[in-house]
Amino acid sequence: MFSFNHLSAQPVIPVRIQYSGGGDWYGNKTTWRNILSKARDELSVDAGEREAAHRILDAEFKQYPIAYISGHGNIVFSDLEAQALRRYLIEGGFLFADDDYGMDASFRREMKKVFPELNFVELPFSHLVYHIFYHFDRGLPKVHEHAGGAPKGLGLLYEGRLVCFYSFNTDISDGCEDAEIHKDDPQKREQALRMALNIFLFALLN
């Protein structure tokens, strides 16, 4: 059984990024409630009930070990936000980005402000994020068709460390919403929750 006692005296929760630009940063309202519940049940981690939400420049932002960003629309980081997010990630934070469908171009553009020297790379199916708890031998599960084709798990690696995991062309967050939203395909929901749990665990241990 994993032990998280060394991580924090407070329950572990992620922070949802409130960004500018007009995109719906606030979507997928039940996603993290369900991920954190699964983390408590299956990992025995002291996880909170739901995520926090802050702007990158808020003093509280850097207190959280995992940051999360999602949405359908435009994302904009100010220069100061990009600099602060870079420091957060270099100093040990982790960013889970999930494309709800429509944020890809702006997210990639803004992450170039954060790490101009880095490019997203597709992670091999052998990567630990796909095997740290549950095994996903073919990579990300597919939740929504969106643009069609296979989903991609993309990463930014800073000095060899994965600082950002970007799930593209699947919508893991939507798959983790409440059961009634996915009552026609509960197995798809379970696969999304298992992948999200892998990402959560990887972020805490790496």
Secondary structure, 3 states (H helix, E strand, C coil): CCCCCCCCCCCECCEEECCECCCCCCCCCCHHHHHHHHHHHHHCCCECCCCEEECCCCCCHHHCCEEEEEECCCCECCHHHHHHHHHHHHCCCEEEEEECCCCHHHHHHHHHHHCCCCCCEECCCCCHHHCCCCCCCCCCCCCCCCCCCCCEEEEEEECCEEEEEEEECCCHHHHCCCHHHHCCCHHHHHHHHHHHHHHHHHHHHC
